[in-house]
Each structure stands twice: as structure tokens, then as C-alpha cells.
Amino acid sequence: MDGDFRTSFVRDPASLRHYPALVLNADYRPLSYYPLSLWPWQEAIKAVCLDRVQIVAEYDAVVHSQRTEFRIPSVVVLKEYVKPQKRVAFTRFNLFLRDEFCCQYCGSKGDLTFDHVLPRSRGGITSWENVVAACSPCNLKKGSKTLKQAGMRLTRAPRAPTAEEMQAHGRRFPPNHLHDSWTDYLYWDAELEA
């Protein structure tokens, strides 16, 4: 199949743009939990045709090519194992995920920004070990002061998270939409309660 696959394969009706496929690694775990590893349905069908994935579950909806009808995959598993990335990128989103979307000074959730624990004006650098999620009121209160000068404390010391910690945090914050066919594959490796 050529590079024009997405545009020539299907006439792309608007109603079919909303069928993402959950992508599992060869060990039946999602490639990532946050953001959840999803492909547009066109990519999932392309991967099926190229024999790169196996379909595990399907939607009731179908699409047609000139010669074939396909049920849209809702869960696919890669045929070859992809080694998970060990390095966690230092991004605003990953910082908020590490801090569980809570202000690290007062614990509030909501409108978050980030704060340099040791202010940049005092030599602080932008790194996992010096930046935390903070609500706007706490960030304004602290300003360019040190924690001691501002009379503030951190709920926990900032540090670089491991990929495993980020996956665990991601499981606690599922996306807004979870198709019923995905749930068995999202939590099967979670620890069971006694």
C-alpha cells in the first residue's frame, strides 16, 4: 500500500472519525497509559492490512474499500514487541502528571502553573529536581523568594520520575472516553486488592 493510504482507502465520512483503536504492545499492555496509546481508525486498518497488528476487539461500525468491508478495530495488539521508553521527557504535562495534578504547596487541584523551588533569579535551573506544579495563588505568594523566605513548604521534594512511576500515575487519571472493549486491557496488570 502506498503513502496515500489514508485518503484513497476510505471516503472518510465524518461519523467514522470517532473510532480510535487502543494499541497494545505484544505483551498485551498499552504502549502508554498517559496519554493513552490510541490510533485513528484509519491507522489501525492500515496496520492490519500491513500485517503489523492483530485485531483483538472491534466496533460494530464498518468501512468499505472498493473490494472489501472492514469492521473498525477497537483494540489492536502489535505483532512485534516495542521496548518501552525509559527516559521520561521533561514536559509541562509530565510535570503535572508526576505531581498528580495538585499544587505541591497547598494541595489544591485546578488551575495549575509551575514554580521553580529555587527561583531562577537566585540561580535555580529548570529541571525535574527544581520545578513543581503550583496553583496561581501559591505561585504568586512565593514569587522569587526561597521557601523559607515565603514561609512555605513542599508536600514532597521534587525529583525525576521513572517511566514505571509515570505509568502508575497515568493509570489513576484515565482519559475522558474509555470504550467498553478497552477496559480489560487497561487494568489487567494492576495490583489486585487483598
ABEGO torsion letter per residue (X at the ends): XBAAAAAAABAGBAAAAABBBBBBBAAGBBABAOBBBBBBAAAAAAAAAAGABBBABBBABBBBBAABBBBBBABBBBABBBBBBABBBBBAAAAAAAAGGBBAAAGBBEBBBBBBABBAAAGBBBBAAABBBBBAAAAAAAEABBAAAAGBBBABBBBBBBAAAAAAAAAABBBABBBAAAAAAAAAABBBBX
